[in-house]
Amino acid sequence: MDQATLETALIELVEGPTYRPVKPKVLAERLKLPKDRLHDVKKTVKQLVKRGKLAYGSNHLVKPVQASAQPRGRRERGASGRHVTGTYRRASGGFGFVRPSNTPPEADRDQDVYIPRDSALDAASGDLVMVRLATKRGFRGLRQGEVVEIIERETHQFVGTYFESAGTGFVQIDGTVFAQPISVGDPGAKNAHRDDKVVIEMVRFPSHLSDGEGVIVEVLGPRGEPGVDTLSIIREYGLPDEFPEDVLESARAQADRFSETVTEDRADFTGETTVTIDPVDARDFDDAISLTRLENGHWRLGVHIADVSHFVPVGSPLDREARQRATSVYLPDRVLPMLPEVISNSLASLQPGRVRYTKTVVIEMTADGAHVATDVYNAAIHSDRRFTYEEVDEFLADRDAWKKTLAADVHRLLGDMYELAMILRRRRFADGALELTLGEVKVDLDDDGRVAGAHLVEQTESHQIIEEFMLAANEAVARRLEDAGFEFLRRVHAPPDPRKLKALTEFVRELDIKVDNLQDRFEVQALLAAIAGRPEEHAVNFAVLRSLQQAVYSPIVEGHYALAKQSYCHFTSPIRRYPDLTVHRLIDVLLAGARPTLYGAELVALGEHCSERERRAEAAERDLTKVKLLAYMSERIGDELDAIVTGVERFGMFAQGIEIPAEGMIHISSLTDDYYHFDRTSHSLTGRRAGNAFRLGDRIRVAVGHVDVDRRALDPRVVGRAAAGEATSRSPKTSNDKKSKYSQGPTSPPKKAKGKRRPTTKNPSAAPTGKAKKKKPRKKPGGGKKSGKKGRRK
């Protein structure tokens, strides 16, 4: 029984007229499944609960979603009798919130359930719990409830810092998961020393009635040593770092079989002038470009993507591991690849001067970039030249200077690529594509792997060239699969909830910015253009981002809102994204005249898995970047720096450094020069004295105050300020990094290109793509090679 059949059978059984709630084990028995399938049944039930197809009752009983969860017997006083299942998140104050299952990630927090500190049992952040709803409202008017059952633990392992007290070992868990240290008993266990970072297995979870208890299972190393912070995040998020031996053996076998020959079943593109454009320290090259002007004035664009599917057979150990990982993870000082490097950095890497296998999409366009036709091939190419982004920017700034160093056909190709890319870019924004200006923080490391600083990444026209061609290929392939009637994993970015756009409109108007109807994408586009360079730029961009939904992988036909495309999938990064690999396999099916074998519920489940893995990778990268920045700032207590007010709340404001883009919270109690009150209308903190006000976008001078790396908190203090509303000397800019725009989110109309390097913007919401611009290769602390190419979502 495959995944799709199992899901259907479970739903039919649970929704049957004679069904009574039972546990997953009984469901497996009723379906006459062998005992070794019980794990599959439990996992499938959990997925169906998350998708709202089934529900959990008391004692982990499975029930239909329509059934009442009211347990039999006397109703407890003060409870409504209604129950919900959802994910628990604990706040630093000890209370928590439960997000009900099947709630969209972008949904407002007013759908959450408030859980008082003494009503959470021993639930930890991430646990799947059942909550009994009370009749009264709680924190900020939210529904209130109490946890009555821990259905499933998110994890039993946690990372923290070891110390001893009164002859007993304790571990203070990183972050705010647990307020109190966890006892780990024998101080000599695992030979841990004070201030070591360790991994513990929780034996008893803490609650308001009893302390927690755990046991050390791994010592990562001394706190603060290079690489230890990275290992801590890897263990905290459960990221896979080493490949199983059978996976490595499978990769070696593929290497032994590969021969650099153009086989009869492949289209031969080795005679076409083809180039790659990547970061200076990239080790894998998964896309190459060829471009020809036809006699009728049309363009013939070739986008050649590494044929990873040739080396990763369905059902092989390589496929099993790639599917489980679903994505490469790009940490500041280390890459955790989806595939072993013998595949990603060698066999499937489109290295110059080597015959390499590709999935090639050839797109014919009119002179002004309109789509005419698309053909797809299993092909072979021979890349003529590897360019870095910096080299292409230099070429665009002074083309004549490169005539002596480039072959005539390569020189012509670069010029044509730039021309077509700018045509496509203008067409995309004319269709209503959005682009947000939100900075992506890059940590600078020295040769020893220690933080030397940080910067916001700049996007240049060389990045835009590759981005536009990858977008075009992704769209063309999606259309081709649609025409064949195939079901496939799309990159879906659903339209915003109208209520959120209404709230966005009100927010923008409160900032004295005139807008009409932000439910019109062109009105949003105009807004982003109007606030570019203004003090409120960061706040407005962030507000727009919050109003948008999250991009996911799904077979549902819903389009990509931010890119203004009806048909869109991810095809261009199979080395580091499993959804792209599934699309490549569909091209094989298409060329063979066959029908897909992956569809329906199984495809939905795979999309959810890949989306979850993508969010995990993003969260791990974001947290490690924050940890490294905080470690850097902790050695600079008292240093002053310019910062931007990025958020204002009743309890204080958030500020981000300009040169060192670390963000911290300034509590209102630390503003001792006046009595400040929160003005919701103007999003400001206003004092009694004239001119005393802090508003979104203000530039202020702060000093580094308290830094708690383990709890991931920075508390700067204000030491000076400019007049309210004063613009910053520069607004954060980011790089496409082949990471973002074409994956998930937003984007603003392009400025007129002038052939020189020009900072533009990057798409933060989205799913990033993959070629991060870095200053120079860095040594990777903590072991393992670094690919140098940030596999962002295109």
C-alpha positions as a printed Julia matrix, in Angstrom:
794×3 Matrix{Float64}:
   0.0    0.0     0.0
   1.63   3.23   -1.16
   1.38   6.6     0.58
  -1.59   7.89   -1.42
  -3.55   4.66   -0.92
  -2.75   4.62    2.8
  -4.03   8.19    3.25
  -7.24   7.4     1.39
  -7.78   4.2     3.38
  -7.26   5.96    6.71
  -9.67   8.78    5.88
 -12.35   6.34    4.67
 -11.96   4.19    7.78
 -12.11   7.09   10.26
 -15.05   8.75    8.51
 -17.02   5.5     8.32
 -20.5    5.44    9.94
 -19.57   2.79   12.54
 -16.14   4.17   13.46
 -15.27   4.92   17.08
 -12.02   6.78   17.98
  -9.05   4.44   18.36
  -5.28   4.77   18.39
  -3.08   4.52   15.27
  -2.03   1.0    16.25
  -5.65  -0.2    16.03
  -6.06   1.57   12.7
  -3.07  -0.35   11.34
  -4.59  -3.62   12.56
  -7.97  -2.84   10.98
  -6.25  -2.1     7.68
  -4.51  -5.49    8.02
  -1.08  -3.93    7.7
   2.05  -5.71    8.94
   3.54  -4.52   12.23
   6.5   -2.88   10.47
   4.06  -0.41    8.85
   2.87   1.0    12.19
   5.44   3.83   11.96
   4.09   4.73    8.5
   0.54   4.8     9.86
   1.51   7.1    12.77
   3.4    9.43   10.46
   0.56   9.53    7.93
  -2.04  10.24   10.62
   0.08  13.12   11.89
   0.33  14.57    8.36
  -3.43  14.26    7.88
  -4.05  16.0    11.21
  -1.76  18.87   10.19
  -3.67  19.19    6.91
  -7.01  19.19    8.7
  -8.16  15.86    7.25
  -8.22  14.03   10.59
  -8.07  15.1    14.24
  -6.73  13.81   17.53
  -9.02  13.21   20.46
  -8.12  12.6    24.09
  -5.46   9.97   24.81
  -4.17  10.28   21.24
  -7.3    8.73   19.75
  -7.81   9.44   16.05
 -11.18  10.91   15.11
 -12.81  12.64   12.14
 -12.48  16.4    12.08
 -16.24  16.93   12.43
 -16.47  14.97   15.68
 -16.53  16.73   19.04
 -13.47  16.26   21.15
 -15.48  16.48   24.36
 -14.37  13.59   26.55
 -17.03  11.51   28.21
 -17.91  12.2    31.8
 -18.41  15.36   33.83
 -17.45  18.65   32.16
 -14.92  20.56   34.18
 -15.96  23.9    35.59
 -14.79  26.86   33.51
 -14.18  24.84   30.36
 -16.23  25.09   27.22
 -15.86  21.41   26.41
 -14.2   22.26   23.1
 -10.71  20.99   22.3
  -8.14  21.92   19.68
  -4.9   20.27   18.61
  -1.89  22.35   17.72
   1.76  23.26   18.17
   2.88  24.75   21.47
   5.38  27.63   21.69
   6.72  28.75   25.03
   7.5   32.43   25.73
  10.37  33.57   27.94
   7.87  34.52   30.67
   6.79  30.9    31.12
   3.39  31.2    29.46
   2.88  29.97   25.93
   0.69  29.86   22.85
  -0.77  27.06   20.75
  -1.25  27.47   17.05
  -4.11  25.15   16.0
  -3.3   22.49   13.42
  -4.0   23.37    9.8
  -3.56  27.09   10.54
  -1.7   28.67    7.6
   1.84  29.85    8.53
   0.96  33.4     7.52
  -2.27  33.55    9.54
  -2.67  36.26   12.16
  -1.66  35.45   15.72
  -5.19  36.19   16.9
  -6.01  32.59   15.99
  -3.58  31.28   18.61
  -4.64  30.0    22.03
  -3.04  31.55   25.13
  -1.73  29.02   27.66
  -1.01  30.34   31.19
   2.23  29.26   32.83
   0.56  26.72   35.12
  -1.63  25.24   32.38
   0.97  23.83   29.99
   1.75  20.51   31.76
   5.35  19.81   30.73
   4.97  20.87   27.1
   8.04  22.25   25.34
   8.19  24.47   22.27
   7.32  22.55   19.12
   5.31  19.82   20.85
   1.99  18.74   19.34
  -0.57  19.14   22.13
  -4.27  18.93   22.83
  -5.79  22.02   24.45
  -9.1   22.36   26.26
 -10.53  25.8    25.56
 -11.84  27.92   28.41
 -14.82  30.24   28.21
 -12.81  33.32   29.17
 -10.36  35.27   27.08
  -6.71  35.59   28.0
  -3.61  37.57   27.02
  -4.45  40.4    24.58
  -7.94  39.02   24.08
  -6.78  35.65   22.74
  -8.7   32.49   23.42
  -7.37  30.84   26.58
  -6.91  27.16   27.26
  -4.98  24.5    29.08
  -2.88  21.67   27.71
  -4.51  18.36   28.6
  -2.27  16.01   26.61
   1.15  15.96   24.96
   0.36  14.11   21.73
   3.84  14.12   20.27
   7.16  15.59   21.35
   8.98  17.75   18.83
  12.29  16.5    20.21
  13.82  14.98   23.31
  17.26  16.46   22.64
  18.36  20.0    23.42
  21.58  22.03   23.28
  22.85  24.16   26.13
  25.77  25.25   28.3
  27.06  23.01   31.08
  27.83  24.23   34.61
  27.99  22.8    38.12
  26.35  23.86   41.36
  26.52  22.16   44.76
  28.2   19.12   43.23
  25.47  18.63   40.63
  25.68  19.18   36.9
  23.21  21.47   35.16
  22.63  22.6    31.6
  21.1   25.97   30.71
  19.28  25.29   27.45
  19.94  27.8    24.65
  17.23  30.26   23.75
  14.06  30.59   25.8
  12.75  27.03   25.55
  13.18  26.46   29.3
  13.52  29.19   31.9
  15.36  27.09   34.49
  18.5   24.96   34.09
  18.07  21.22   33.6
  19.73  18.86   36.05
  22.0   16.29   34.41
  23.2   14.57   37.58
  26.79  13.28   37.69
  29.15  16.21   36.9
  31.68  13.77   35.49
  29.32  12.42   32.85
  30.8   12.51   29.35
  33.76  14.42   30.8
  31.95  17.73   30.38
  33.61  20.86   31.71
  32.18  24.18   32.8
  30.99  26.31   29.85
  31.07  23.38   27.42
  28.3   23.27   24.86
  26.53  19.92   25.24
  23.57  17.98   23.87
  21.21  16.47   26.43
  18.46  13.88   26.18
  15.48  14.92   28.28
  14.48  12.26   30.79
  11.74  14.31   32.47
  10.44  17.56   31.01
  10.08  20.47   33.44
   6.66  21.74   34.42
   5.31  24.24   36.93
   5.19  21.38   39.44
   8.62  19.75   38.99
  12.09  20.47   37.66
  13.38  18.9    34.5
  15.96  16.14   34.33
  18.23  15.09   31.5
  21.4   13.23   30.58
  24.35  14.46   28.49
  24.68  12.52   25.25
  27.33  14.62   23.45
  29.92  17.26   24.31
  30.33  19.71   21.42
  33.25  21.72   22.79
  34.07  24.86   24.76
  31.54  27.67   24.46
  32.87  30.4    22.18
  35.38  28.25   20.28
  35.15  28.56   16.46
  32.79  25.97   15.01
  31.13  25.07   18.29
  28.3   27.53   17.7
  27.71  25.94   14.3
  27.61  22.44   15.76
  25.2   23.69   18.42
  22.75  24.95   15.79
  23.15  21.76   13.75
  22.2   19.66   16.78
  19.48  22.05   17.95
  17.67  21.84   14.63
  18.41  18.17   14.04
  20.24  18.9    10.79
  21.97  15.95    9.11
  25.68  16.56    8.67
  27.31  13.22    7.82
  26.14  10.96    5.0
  25.46   7.26    5.7
  28.05   4.92    4.21
  25.61   3.32    1.73
  24.86   6.81    0.34
  28.56   7.54   -0.14
  29.05   4.13   -1.77
  26.18   4.87   -4.15
  27.79   8.19   -5.1
  31.17   6.51   -5.7
  29.5    3.92   -7.93
  27.99   6.72  -10.03
  31.43   8.27  -10.39
  32.89   4.98  -11.57
  30.2    4.62  -14.26
  30.33   8.17  -15.6
  32.14   8.85  -18.86
  32.48  12.27  -20.51
  30.88  11.2   -23.77
  27.84  12.49  -25.6
  25.56   9.47  -25.77
  23.03   8.9   -28.55
  20.08   9.61  -26.29
  21.28  13.15  -25.57
  21.01  16.34  -27.61
  24.5   17.64  -28.35
  24.93  21.27  -27.28
  28.7   21.02  -26.86
  29.21  23.2   -29.95
  27.21  26.13  -28.56
  28.95  28.99  -26.77
  27.98  28.47  -23.14
  29.02  30.2   -19.91
  28.37  30.0   -16.18
  28.19  32.94  -13.75
  28.76  32.18  -10.08
  30.29  33.53   -6.86
  34.06  33.72   -6.79
  34.32  30.86   -4.3
  31.66  28.57   -5.77
  32.57  24.91   -6.14
  29.45  23.63   -7.86
  28.0   25.11  -11.03
  24.46  23.95  -11.67
  23.33  26.3   -14.44
  24.82  27.53  -17.71
  23.53  29.88  -20.39
  23.64  29.99  -24.17
  21.89  32.65  -26.26
  21.45  33.24  -29.99
  19.74  35.92  -32.07
  17.71  34.27  -34.83
  17.39  35.66  -38.35
  13.78  36.7   -37.7
  14.94  38.88  -34.78
  13.82  36.43  -32.12
  15.92  35.22  -29.21
  16.83  31.57  -28.63
  17.71  31.2   -24.94
  19.24  27.98  -23.68
  19.18  27.33  -19.93
  21.25  24.25  -19.14
  20.74  22.76  -15.67
  22.89  19.99  -14.18
  21.18  16.64  -14.81
  21.24  15.41  -11.24
  18.5   12.86  -11.96
  20.99  10.94  -14.12
  23.1   10.26  -11.02
  20.31   9.83   -8.45
  18.05   6.9    -9.44
  14.6    6.74   -7.85
  14.64   4.58   -4.74
  18.44   4.48   -4.47
  20.27   5.3    -1.2
  21.16   8.67   -2.78
  17.5    9.35   -3.5
  16.4    8.25   -0.03
  18.85  10.62    1.67
  18.18  13.53   -0.7
  14.44  13.18   -0.17
  14.85  13.12    3.59
  17.09  16.21    3.61
  15.02  17.93    0.88
  17.4   20.89    0.72
  20.98  21.91    1.28
  21.51  24.08    4.34
  23.75  27.14    3.94
  25.18  28.22    7.27
  27.57  31.19    7.57
  30.64  28.99    7.86
  29.53  25.63    6.56
  27.32  23.99    3.94
  25.3   20.85    4.67
  24.66  19.59    1.13
  21.64  17.6     0.02
  23.9   15.32   -2.03
  27.46  14.08   -1.43
  30.13  16.34   -2.92
  31.22  13.72   -5.43
  27.86  14.43   -7.08
  27.29  18.11   -6.29
  30.85  19.38   -6.78
  32.04  17.0    -9.47
  29.8   14.76  -11.6
  26.84  17.16  -11.8
  28.85  20.39  -11.67
  28.99  22.21  -15.02
  32.71  22.82  -14.9
  34.27  24.68  -17.85
  36.08  22.6   -20.42
  34.29  19.37  -19.39
  31.45  17.46  -21.04
  28.56  17.53  -18.59
  25.0   16.19  -18.73
  22.11  18.63  -18.44
  18.41  19.04  -18.58
  18.18  21.82  -21.15
  15.22  24.09  -21.78
  15.34  26.11  -25.0
  13.0   29.09  -25.06
  12.24  31.09  -28.19
  11.19  34.68  -27.51
  10.31  37.67  -29.6
  12.65  40.65  -29.73
  10.75  42.23  -26.82
  10.85  39.07  -24.69
   7.42  37.52  -25.35
   7.32  33.73  -25.12
   6.96  31.87  -28.43
   7.91  28.22  -27.84
   9.65  25.9   -25.38
  11.58  22.66  -25.98
  13.18  20.45  -23.32
  16.03  17.97  -23.8
  18.28  15.51  -22.1
  21.49  17.1   -23.31
  25.24  17.45  -23.02
  27.17  20.73  -22.93
  30.77  21.92  -22.83
  30.98  25.2   -20.9
  33.37  27.68  -22.55
  34.01  30.02  -19.64
  33.33  30.35  -15.95
  32.59  33.93  -14.88
  32.26  35.37  -11.39
  29.64  37.99  -10.63
  32.39  40.53  -10.09
  33.88  39.85  -13.53
  30.54  40.32  -15.26
  29.96  43.59  -13.39
  33.38  44.79  -14.56
  32.52  43.73  -18.11
  29.26  45.71  -18.02
  31.09  48.77  -16.72
  33.7   48.72  -19.52
  33.03  46.22  -22.3
  35.85  47.39  -24.57
  38.46  46.58  -21.93
  37.44  42.91  -22.11
  37.78  42.49  -25.86
  41.43  41.49  -25.52
  40.79  38.84  -22.88
  37.57  37.25  -24.19
  36.88  35.3   -27.35
  34.61  37.23  -29.7
  31.7   34.81  -29.31
  31.92  34.91  -25.5
  32.12  38.74  -25.53
  29.05  38.87  -27.76
  27.2   36.37  -25.57
  27.68  38.44  -22.4
  26.42  41.57  -24.09
  23.35  39.78  -25.48
  22.63  38.18  -22.11
  22.54  41.57  -20.44
  20.25  43.01  -23.13
  17.71  40.18  -22.97
  17.77  40.0   -19.17
  16.87  43.69  -18.86
  14.06  43.21  -21.38
  12.67  40.33  -19.33
  13.06  42.3   -16.12
  11.06  45.22  -17.49
   8.33  42.86  -18.72
   8.14  41.18  -15.33
   7.59  44.4   -13.46
   5.12  45.57  -16.07
   3.13  42.43  -15.21
   3.04  43.5   -11.57
   5.94  41.62   -9.97
   6.9   42.87   -6.51
  10.34  43.36   -5.01
  11.06  44.18   -1.41
  14.13  45.96   -0.1
  15.15  44.07    2.99
  18.74  43.38    3.84
  20.31  39.94    3.97
  23.0   39.79    6.6
  26.31  38.16    5.66
  28.79  37.36    8.39
  32.45  38.01    7.59
  34.85  35.41    9.0
  38.6   35.59    9.41
  40.96  32.75    8.49
  40.41  31.13   11.89
  36.65  31.09   11.44
  35.99  33.88   13.93
  33.57  36.71   13.2
  35.38  39.74   11.82
  32.26  41.78   11.07
  29.12  41.65    8.96
  27.51  43.44    6.05
  24.31  43.64    4.04
  24.77  41.98    0.68
  24.57  44.08   -2.45
  22.8   42.95   -5.59
  24.26  43.91   -8.96
  23.23  43.57  -12.57
  25.24  40.37  -12.96
  22.92  38.78  -10.39
  19.89  40.11  -12.24
  21.02  38.5   -15.5
  21.08  35.03  -13.99
  17.92  35.63  -12.01
  15.87  36.58  -15.05
  16.99  33.54  -17.02
  16.29  31.18  -14.12
  12.84  32.7   -13.7
  12.17  32.26  -17.4
  13.27  28.62  -17.3
  11.18  27.83  -14.22
   8.08  29.32  -15.82
   8.68  27.69  -19.21
   9.11  24.22  -17.7
   5.96  24.63  -15.58
   3.98  25.55  -18.69
   5.41  22.59  -20.59
   4.39  20.15  -17.85
   0.94  21.74  -17.65
   0.47  21.31  -21.4
   1.27  17.62  -20.98
  -1.4   17.34  -18.28
   1.12  16.42  -15.58
   0.65  16.96  -11.87
   3.88  18.3   -10.34
   5.33  20.21   -7.41
   4.81  23.89   -8.1
   6.27  26.84   -6.26
   3.05  28.32   -4.92
   2.75  31.81   -3.5
  -0.93  32.4    -2.8
  -2.49  35.89   -2.94
  -2.57  37.8     0.36
  -5.59  37.68    2.63
  -7.67  40.8     1.88
  -7.89  41.49    5.62
  -4.11  41.68    5.82
  -3.98  44.06    2.87
  -6.58  46.22    4.59
  -4.44  46.26    7.74
  -1.41  47.11    5.59
  -3.31  50.03    4.07
  -4.17  51.38    7.51
  -0.58  50.98    8.69
   0.81  52.88    5.7
  -1.72  55.69    6.04
  -0.78  56.07    9.71
   2.73  56.86    8.48
   1.28  59.77    6.46
   1.83  57.93    3.17
  -1.06  58.33    0.76
  -2.26  55.07   -0.77
  -5.48  54.0    -2.39
  -6.27  50.28   -2.6
  -3.36  48.0    -1.75
  -5.35  45.0    -2.92
  -4.15  46.12   -6.35
  -0.63  44.74   -6.87
   0.3   47.78   -8.95
  -0.64  50.01   -6.02
   1.72  47.97   -3.83
   4.38  48.33   -6.52
   3.9   52.1    -6.56
   4.1   52.22   -2.76
   7.44  50.38   -2.7
   8.84  52.73   -5.33
   7.55  55.82   -3.5
   9.17  54.98   -0.15
  12.54  53.94   -1.58
  15.24  55.83    0.32
  12.81  57.3     2.83
  13.13  56.76    6.61
  10.09  54.48    6.61
  11.48  52.25    3.84
  12.46  49.35    6.11
   9.23  49.47    8.12
   7.0   49.57    5.03
   8.9   46.8     3.28
   8.66  44.64    6.38
   4.94  45.4     6.72
   4.36  44.4     3.1
   6.3   41.19    3.72
   4.11  40.38    6.75
   0.99  40.86    4.65
   2.12  38.25    2.12
   1.64  34.55    2.46
   4.51  32.1     2.63
   5.6   30.34   -0.54
   5.35  26.56   -0.42
   5.73  23.49   -2.61
   2.39  22.06   -3.67
   0.65  20.54   -6.72
  -2.23  22.96   -6.19
  -2.67  25.38   -9.1
  -2.6   28.74   -7.36
   0.12  30.75   -9.08
   2.95  32.83   -7.67
   1.62  36.16   -6.42
   4.89  38.01   -5.88
   6.29  37.04   -9.27
   2.94  37.69  -10.99
   3.1   34.28  -12.68
   0.31  31.75  -13.05
   2.62  28.84  -13.89
   5.77  28.41  -11.88
   7.92  25.63  -10.46
  11.48  25.12   -9.28
  13.62  23.5   -11.96
  16.97  25.24  -11.79
  18.65  23.9    -8.62
  18.38  20.1    -8.39
  21.8   19.88   -6.72
  20.35  21.51   -3.62
  16.54  21.28   -3.79
  14.61  18.02   -3.95
  11.49  19.57   -5.61
  13.69  20.52   -8.59
  14.86  16.92   -8.82
  11.26  15.7    -9.04
  10.64  18.13  -11.91
  13.73  16.83  -13.73
  12.39  13.31  -13.46
   9.11  14.44  -14.97
  11.03  15.7   -17.99
  12.35  12.15  -18.44
   8.75  10.9   -18.24
   7.66  13.55  -20.73
  10.4   12.71  -23.22
   9.6    9.0   -22.92
   5.91   9.59  -23.62
   4.96   7.98  -20.31
   2.79   9.07  -17.39
   3.93  10.25  -13.92
   3.87   7.81  -11.01
   4.01  10.45   -8.28
   0.69  12.24   -7.9
  -2.25  12.97   -5.64
  -1.89  12.68   -1.88
   1.69  11.46   -2.1
   2.68  14.56   -4.05
   0.88  16.78   -1.52
   2.72  15.08    1.34
   6.08  15.45   -0.41
   5.43  19.15   -0.96
   4.64  19.63    2.72
   7.8   17.76    3.7
  10.0   19.85    1.4
   8.36  23.08    2.6
   8.96  22.11    6.23
  12.61  21.24    5.55
  13.06  24.56    3.77
  11.67  26.47    6.76
  13.94  24.5     9.09
  16.98  25.37    7.0
  16.05  29.06    6.95
  15.48  29.14   10.71
  18.83  27.43   11.39
  20.69  29.84    9.13
  18.95  32.84   10.68
  19.66  31.69   14.24
  23.33  30.92   13.58
  23.81  34.3    11.91
  22.26  35.93   14.97
  24.46  33.92   17.34
  27.62  34.88   15.46
  26.66  38.56   15.37
  25.89  38.54   19.09
  29.21  36.86   19.85
  30.93  39.61   17.88
  28.99  42.32   19.7
  29.64  40.76   23.11
  33.31  41.71   22.74
  32.37  45.32   22.04
  30.32  46.3    25.07
  30.14  50.07   25.22
  31.0   50.63   21.57
  28.77  53.15   19.83
  27.23  52.74   16.38
  24.54  54.25   14.19
  21.29  52.34   13.98
  17.84  52.49   12.43
  14.58  52.2    14.38
  13.02  49.14   12.75
  10.01  48.68   15.01
   8.1   50.5    17.74
   5.91  48.81   20.35
   4.29  49.79   23.62
   7.17  48.23   25.58
   9.99  49.82   23.57
  11.56  49.78   20.15
  13.79  47.65   17.96
  16.9   49.03   16.3
  19.31  47.56   13.74
  22.9   48.68   13.29
  23.78  50.23    9.94
  27.36  49.08    9.5
  26.96  45.96   11.66
  23.38  44.8    10.96
  22.58  43.29   14.37
  19.14  44.02   15.81
  18.3   44.56   19.46
  15.43  45.68   21.64
  15.53  48.96   23.57
  13.1   48.74   26.47
  11.08  51.84   27.2
  12.34  51.81   30.79
  15.87  52.53   29.54
  14.75  55.86   28.02
  15.37  57.88   31.19
  15.52  61.41   29.73
  11.74  61.72   29.52
   8.43  59.97   30.1
   7.47  58.26   26.84
   4.14  56.9    25.73
   3.3   54.77   22.7
   1.4   56.51   19.93
  -0.2   53.84   17.78
  -1.29  56.31   15.12
   2.21  57.52   14.32
   4.02  54.33   15.37
   6.21  56.3    17.71
   7.3   56.68   21.3
   6.65  60.31   22.24
   7.99  62.13   25.28
   6.54  65.11   27.14
   9.3   67.45   26.02
   9.06  69.02   22.61
  10.94  67.08   19.95
  11.37  64.0    22.12
  10.11  61.19   19.89
  11.3   57.97   18.31
   9.61  56.86   15.12
   9.98  54.09   12.58
  12.95  54.81   10.34
  14.66  57.27   12.69
  18.44  57.16   12.75
  19.77  56.95   16.29
  23.1   56.5    18.02
  23.28  53.49   20.32
  25.87  51.85   22.54
  26.21  48.11   22.84
  24.73  47.22   26.22
  23.94  43.79   27.57
  24.5   40.84   25.23
  23.29  37.3    26.05
  24.5   35.02   23.27
  22.9   31.88   24.7
  19.48  33.5    25.04
  20.08  35.33   21.75
  19.34  38.78   23.1
  20.95  42.17   22.47
  20.01  45.19   24.57
  21.48  48.4    23.11
  21.0   51.75   24.83
  20.32  55.08   23.18
  23.13  57.63   23.51
  22.02  60.13   20.88
  19.56  60.71   18.1
  18.72  62.74   15.07
  15.5   64.65   14.61
  12.44  62.42   14.28
  12.05  61.17   10.75
  15.6   61.97    9.61
  16.6   59.72    6.78
  19.47  57.32    7.06
  22.69  57.8     5.17
  21.95  54.71    3.22
  19.17  52.18    3.06
  19.92  48.48    3.29
  20.38  46.79   -0.05
  20.67  43.14   -0.74
  21.79  40.74   -3.31
  19.74  38.38   -5.29
  22.3   35.82   -4.41
  20.42  33.56   -6.74
  18.52  33.01   -3.62
  15.43  34.75   -3.5
  13.3   36.62   -5.74
  12.35  33.79   -7.75
  11.41  31.61   -5.0
   9.08  33.11   -2.73
   8.46  36.6    -2.41
   8.24  40.05   -3.29
   9.85  42.44   -5.65
   9.87  46.81   -7.03
  10.02  48.11  -10.5
  13.51  48.22  -11.96
  15.3   51.44  -12.56
  16.62  52.21  -15.97
  19.78  50.23  -16.59
  22.9   52.22  -17.47
  25.42  49.44  -17.86
  27.18  50.15  -14.58
  27.11  48.37  -11.27
  23.98  49.42   -9.54
  22.75  48.24   -6.16
  19.15  47.14   -6.34
  17.05  44.98   -4.12
  16.49  41.47   -3.12
  13.52  39.4    -2.3
  13.51  38.49    1.34
  10.28  36.61    1.62
  11.1   34.32   -0.86
  12.69  31.5    -1.11
  16.04  32.2    -1.92
  18.23  30.88   -4.76
  21.76  30.2    -4.5
  24.77  32.07   -5.48
  25.9   34.13   -2.61
  28.45  36.79   -3.23
  31.26  36.57   -0.69
  34.49  38.44   -0.27
  36.82  35.47   -0.3
  36.85  31.78    0.51
  36.88  31.1     4.21
  38.23  28.23    6.19
  35.38  26.25    7.65
  35.62  25.55   11.34
  34.01  22.4    12.55
  35.06  20.07    9.74
  33.78  19.38    6.26
  34.18  21.27    3.01
  32.3   24.36    2.15
  30.74  24.55   -1.27
  30.91  28.34   -1.32
  27.67  28.47   -3.27
  24.63  29.32   -1.29
  21.88  27.2    -2.75
  19.1   29.64   -2.54
  15.65  29.06   -3.81
  15.19  30.49   -7.28
